[in-house]
């Protein structure tokens, strides 16, 4: 009983600490945007300053989609590219949280995952998306329009990384540089080889190539427990 209470308190403390870090990051971001407003006003660009004030107001309310729309309607997305990318990332995080997918694939366990195409053994691994929509967006790439299916995937030891290159570096490798002789499939295979070597059965990519918001790379089809939409 005491142990369970202690674990609960520790979890709550971690949550509050993470919330404080996020709040600090957000305040710092707003301060940065506010400094840009002053710069634009000094430069005699009132329209930029006005739009940025609207963006700041949206950010304060965590209305990330509204902030993105304002960015897209102006040329600020070119002038403040890194701020635009940050807002996109926050929008994606919010979207995942709203779908209950913020922890999808982040730790050992069973997950519902979506994939277009074959689930046969592949030296490049098997890539799964967190949602049907993300998998569908990939279904028209490469091998034509493929059906998307729903699976229950069981992972034991996932590696968490932002993208493939980050995962390869975490595993002690040097990512291949894509060229006419080194294709994406070679980078995929390099990642899978390193995952196997280091004892991982999967990798969760938190910032994969768009449009997916999360991507789970499964080393072996044996991690697929069953197909759910038969």
C-alpha positions as CSV (number, residue, x, y, z in Angstrom):
1,X,0.0,0.0,0.0
2,X,2.8,2.4,1.0
3,X,4.8,1.5,-2.1
4,X,1.9,2.1,-4.3
5,X,1.3,5.5,-2.8
6,X,5.0,6.4,-3.1
7,X,5.0,5.4,-6.8
8,X,1.8,7.5,-7.4
9,X,3.4,10.5,-5.7
10,X,6.6,10.1,-7.8
11,X,4.5,10.0,-10.9
12,X,2.7,13.1,-9.9
13,X,6.0,14.9,-9.2
14,X,7.3,13.9,-12.6
15,X,4.1,15.2,-14.2
16,X,4.3,18.6,-12.4
17,X,8.0,18.9,-13.2
18,X,7.3,18.2,-16.9
19,X,4.4,20.8,-16.9
20,X,6.7,23.4,-15.4
21,X,9.4,22.8,-18.1
22,X,6.7,23.1,-20.8
23,X,5.3,26.2,-19.3
24,X,8.8,27.8,-19.1
25,X,9.5,26.8,-22.8
26,X,6.2,28.4,-23.8
27,X,6.9,31.6,-21.9
28,X,10.3,31.8,-23.5
29,X,8.8,31.3,-27.0
30,X,6.2,34.0,-26.4
31,X,9.0,36.4,-25.2
32,X,10.9,35.7,-28.3
33,X,7.9,36.4,-30.5
34,X,7.2,39.6,-28.6
35,X,10.8,40.8,-29.3
36,X,10.2,40.2,-33.0
37,X,7.1,42.4,-32.7
38,X,9.2,45.3,-31.5
39,X,11.8,44.7,-34.2
40,X,9.1,44.8,-36.9
41,X,7.7,48.0,-35.4
42,X,11.2,49.6,-35.5
43,X,11.7,48.4,-39.1
44,X,8.4,50.1,-40.1
45,X,6.6,46.8,-40.8
46,X,3.3,47.3,-38.9
47,X,1.5,44.6,-40.8
48,X,4.0,42.0,-39.7
49,X,3.9,43.3,-36.1
50,X,0.1,43.1,-36.1
51,X,-0.1,39.6,-37.5
52,X,2.5,38.4,-35.0
53,X,0.5,39.9,-32.1
54,X,-2.5,37.8,-33.3
55,X,-0.2,34.7,-33.4
56,X,1.0,35.4,-29.8
57,X,-2.6,35.7,-28.7
58,X,-3.4,32.3,-30.3
59,X,-0.3,30.7,-28.7
60,X,-1.2,32.0,-25.3
61,X,-4.5,30.1,-25.7
62,X,-2.7,27.0,-27.1
63,X,-4.7,27.5,-30.3
64,X,-1.9,26.1,-32.4
65,X,-4.0,25.5,-35.5
66,X,-5.1,29.2,-35.5
67,X,-1.5,30.3,-35.0
68,X,-0.4,28.1,-38.0
69,X,-3.2,29.5,-40.2
70,X,-2.1,33.1,-39.4
71,X,1.5,32.2,-40.3
72,X,0.5,30.6,-43.6
73,X,-1.6,33.6,-44.6
74,X,1.5,35.9,-44.3
75,X,5.1,35.7,-45.3
76,X,6.2,35.3,-41.7
77,X,6.6,31.6,-42.1
78,X,9.7,32.4,-44.3
79,X,11.0,35.2,-42.1
80,X,10.5,33.3,-38.9
81,X,10.9,29.7,-40.2
82,X,12.0,28.2,-36.9
83,X,9.1,29.7,-35.0
84,X,6.7,28.3,-37.7
85,X,8.3,24.8,-37.3
86,X,7.9,25.1,-33.4
87,X,4.2,25.9,-33.8
88,X,3.7,23.0,-36.2
89,X,5.3,20.7,-33.7
90,X,3.1,21.9,-30.8
91,X,0.0,21.5,-33.1
92,X,1.1,17.9,-33.8
93,X,1.6,17.2,-30.1
94,X,-1.8,18.6,-29.2
95,X,-3.4,16.5,-32.0
96,X,-1.8,13.4,-30.6
97,X,-2.9,14.2,-27.0
98,X,-6.5,14.8,-28.2
99,X,-6.5,11.4,-29.8
100,X,-5.0,9.8,-26.7
101,X,-1.8,8.9,-28.7
102,X,0.8,11.0,-27.0
103,X,2.4,7.9,-25.4
104,X,1.8,5.6,-28.4
105,X,4.8,3.3,-28.9
106,X,6.9,5.0,-26.3
107,X,7.3,2.0,-24.0
108,X,7.0,-1.8,-24.1
109,X,3.4,-3.0,-24.6
110,X,0.7,-3.7,-27.1
111,X,-0.5,-1.0,-29.5
112,X,-3.0,-0.7,-32.3
113,X,-1.1,0.3,-35.4
114,X,-1.9,0.9,-39.0
115,X,0.0,-0.1,-42.1
116,X,-0.4,0.0,-45.9
117,X,1.0,-3.0,-47.8
118,X,2.6,-6.3,-46.9
119,X,3.7,-7.3,-43.4
120,X,6.0,-10.0,-44.7
121,X,9.6,-10.1,-43.3
122,X,11.6,-7.2,-44.8
123,X,15.2,-6.2,-44.3
124,X,14.0,-2.6,-44.2
125,X,11.7,-3.4,-41.3
126,X,7.9,-2.7,-41.2
127,X,6.7,0.8,-40.7
128,X,3.4,1.4,-38.8
129,X,1.5,4.6,-38.2
130,X,-0.5,5.6,-35.1
131,X,-3.6,6.4,-37.1
132,X,-5.5,5.2,-40.2
133,X,-5.2,8.7,-41.8
134,X,-1.4,8.7,-41.5
135,X,-1.1,5.2,-43.0
136,X,-3.5,6.1,-45.8
137,X,-1.4,9.1,-46.7
138,X,1.6,6.7,-47.3
139,X,-0.5,4.1,-49.2
140,X,-0.3,5.9,-52.5
141,X,3.5,6.2,-52.4
142,X,5.8,3.8,-54.2
143,X,3.8,0.7,-55.0
144,X,0.5,2.3,-55.9
145,X,-2.6,2.6,-53.9
146,X,-2.5,-0.1,-51.2
147,X,-5.1,-1.0,-48.6
148,X,-4.5,0.1,-45.0
149,X,-5.0,-2.5,-42.4
150,X,-5.2,-2.4,-38.6
151,X,-2.9,-4.6,-36.4
152,X,-2.2,-5.3,-32.8
153,X,1.6,-5.0,-32.4
154,X,3.5,-6.1,-29.3
155,X,6.9,-4.5,-28.7
156,X,9.3,-5.4,-26.0
157,X,12.2,-3.0,-26.3
158,X,11.6,0.2,-28.4
159,X,14.3,2.8,-29.1
160,X,12.9,6.3,-28.9
161,X,14.3,8.8,-31.5
162,X,13.2,11.7,-33.5
163,X,14.0,10.5,-37.0
164,X,15.9,7.6,-38.6
165,X,19.2,9.5,-38.6
166,X,18.9,10.2,-34.9
167,X,18.1,6.6,-34.2
168,X,21.1,5.4,-36.1
169,X,23.4,7.8,-34.2
170,X,21.9,6.7,-30.8
171,X,22.8,3.1,-31.8
172,X,26.4,4.1,-32.5
173,X,26.2,4.2,-36.2
174,X,26.9,6.9,-38.9
175,X,23.8,7.6,-41.0
176,X,24.2,7.0,-44.7
177,X,24.1,10.1,-46.8
178,X,21.4,9.7,-49.5
179,X,22.7,9.9,-53.0
180,X,22.0,8.4,-56.5
181,X,23.7,5.2,-55.2
182,X,22.4,5.3,-51.6
183,X,18.6,5.3,-51.5
184,X,16.1,5.6,-48.7
185,X,15.8,1.8,-48.6
186,X,19.5,1.6,-47.7
187,X,18.9,3.9,-44.7
188,X,16.0,1.8,-43.6
189,X,18.1,-1.4,-43.8
190,X,20.9,0.3,-41.9
191,X,18.6,1.2,-39.0
192,X,17.1,-2.3,-38.8
193,X,20.6,-3.9,-38.8
194,X,21.7,-1.7,-35.9
195,X,18.4,-2.3,-33.9
196,X,19.0,-6.0,-34.2
197,X,22.6,-5.7,-33.2
198,X,21.8,-3.7,-30.1
199,X,18.9,-5.9,-29.0
200,X,16.0,-3.6,-29.9
201,X,12.8,-5.0,-31.5
202,X,11.5,-1.6,-32.7
203,X,12.1,2.1,-32.9
204,X,9.5,4.8,-32.3
205,X,10.2,7.9,-34.4
206,X,8.6,11.0,-32.9
207,X,9.3,13.4,-35.8
208,X,9.2,11.2,-38.9
209,X,8.9,12.6,-42.4
210,X,5.5,14.2,-42.9
211,X,2.6,13.5,-43.0
212,X,2.9,10.9,-40.1
213,X,3.1,12.3,-36.6
214,X,4.5,9.1,-35.1
215,X,6.1,6.1,-36.8
216,X,6.8,2.7,-35.3
217,X,9.6,0.7,-37.0
218,X,9.2,-3.0,-36.2
219,X,12.2,-5.2,-36.9
220,X,10.4,-8.5,-37.3
221,X,6.8,-9.5,-38.3
222,X,6.8,-11.7,-35.2
223,X,5.9,-8.6,-33.2
224,X,2.5,-8.5,-34.9
225,X,0.1,-10.4,-32.7
226,X,-2.8,-10.3,-35.1
227,X,-4.7,-8.4,-37.8
228,X,-7.7,-6.6,-36.3
229,X,-9.9,-5.7,-39.3
230,X,-10.5,-9.1,-40.8
